[in-house]
């Protein structure tokens, strides 16, 4: 006997616990790339010959964060610069 409306093979996701911060999802990352990717590449071009790689590395660092930075956009620019 199972739950009504749920097939026996379906997995049920439990609701997120209160206060738990989830890592950045692909939708949020895509939105950041769409809105800030070109500007970050242009900014990185001042200091390196491969700005796309620098921006990609910065975005990977962001995705690996357990909790997102408080000031996300300034954080990205700082990581790209450093």
C-alpha positions, 0 to 999 in steps of 0.5 A: 500500500502506497501513497495515493497519486504516487507510483511505487517506483517514484521517489518523494523529495522531502521538503527542505529543512528550515534554515538550510542553505542550498547550493546554487542551481543551474537556473541561477547560474544560467541567469548570472551568466546571461546577465553578467558573463559578457561584462565579467569577460570584458573586465578580465580581459584587462589582466589576462589573455584568456578571460573566458577561462578566468570567468569560468573558474570564478563561476566554478568557485561560486558553485562550490560555495556552501553558502552564497556570498552576501554581495554576489556580484562584487564577489564575482568581480573580485574573484575574476580580478584575483 
